[in-house]
Amino acid sequence: MAKFIIIGERIHCISKSMREAMAKRDPEPILKLAKAQIDAGAAYIDVNIGPAEKDGEDLMKWAVQLIQSNFDNVPLCLDTANRKAIEAGISVYNRAKGKPIVNSADAGDRIENIDLAAANEAICIALCSKAGIPADNDERMQYCQEMLERGLMQGMEAEDLWFDPLFLVIKGMQDKQVEVLEAIKLFSEMGLNSTGGLSNVSNGMPKDIRHIVNNAMLAMSIQCGLTSAIVNPCEPGIKETVRSCDIIKNETLYADSFLEI
Amino acid sequence: MPFKKPVQKYSASINTVELGTGDKKIAIGGESVLPFYTFDGEIANAPKVGIEISDLGMAEELPGLRAYYDGAESVADIAKKAASMEGVDFVCLKFAGADPNGENKPVEDCVAVAKEVAEAIDLPLVIEGCKNAEKDAALFEKVADALQGKNVLFLSAKEENYKAVGAAVGLAYGQKVGGESSVDINLAKQLNVLVTQLGVSSQNIVMNLGTAAAGYGFEYVVSTMDRVKAAALAQNDAMLQMPIIAPIASDCWGVKEAVVSEEEVPEWGPVDERGICMEITTAVSCLASGANAVILKHPESVKTVSRLIKELI
């Protein structure tokens, strides 16, 4: 039981401005987005440098040091398919405010990222999928078990594996949403931490309604026991939803100004 | 199987707040464990005991208490004597005479008394108002100005006057601000948020969560203190990590057990002893629930409570 953790997702190479800033090693745009997310309540900042096959190690080191040195060692989530880049990032990472998160392992090709996290005393996001979307929760929980065992065998604490149920897009997979919520409940009943790319649920919806759906999914997921989410905290309502849920779940004591602190 | 003692130590801690200056300055708070849980971790600053005196002198007090201050004429004399009693860590000067519904003494007179008292003693000083929000705000501003550099704690900023008190006491004159929230845990946190938002450092705030004499709704006081400490330590709530002060003297000496004469209720025994018992019982209960400082009136209770603390920590 702890306060809900927002992982800010905006430093992502899918955005043109971020891609350019990373390529040119231009600090300004990255620091601006990091600040906006921290101000909006992000406890962790995700740093997605994409596949970064060429200069991933150097880029991740640069990004980690840049963000941590400017924001009081804010903890980071290192997000890339390049494992060497994650290790390079961890090598310069300051743990004063929290362990680094490896984003991410799955039960398939990327299962070795659990080993990487274990070797580096990091948290690991464990995506409950092998190849594609799991057919049902039996399959999800089988992957969950596989990854949990792998982590424990490597000496990890169970709390350092954050299980991702794989949030699915409503437009196309509307009938699967309740199942995702039930998966979160299953993680929670096992006492496990969880996270995920929650805004995926509203993918393809008109921009002006995405945040409404995201906020609803967030609140419902938190009630099911979700302990963290990778979201855009600057989106309207996200911070307010999370803070209100923390109050309702008695994770923090109420005060009239609770949204301001 | 050998017994392994579980340790309950938190990564969060209560803020350390210093009061007074020089050799006699004191620090309250700083611990990362529950009250008196020295087996879980160090408590660097043992709870402190203050003695309360009034700007009205001793005239209204019970004869038993008056006897301790024989020969002390002025408030400054009384303060000097109070400071010399066994176990006293700080002196609390209460401006009961400022009350608009009582003597309504002008602010300037109170400032003069505060200055005399501050001159007379070298122990840290706590200033308590008359509980009238408007008068206290005016009074605290002038006294805080007059006592600049003395690192004085003012009791208290309330919901009605926190802006004026926080701005004057905490910001303009760099003194310590007490936030008072009559046994309302959400208000306790809210006041800390508001005073902090004014710009007062959270390291300069002390909480008065509201008090009661033991037996008079005291369980609310205890559960409030418990919940505050739990939030501060277990939930790392920065807006509840301020140390707690419990000015319990007026509560304890206002209940019937402490004031009804022996002639009226012979089976209760001597009146002075009853008040002392009430004060000790209440103080110890507050300390066990997390108070980092208590303010008492009777030298006997001050001595007893202070000895108890020294025995335990």
Interface residues (C-beta under 8 A of the other chain):
Chain A: K3 E251 T252 L253 Y254 A255 D256 S257 E260 I261
Chain B: I185 N186 L187 K189 Q190 N192 V193 L194 Q197 R227 A231 Q235 D237 M239 L240
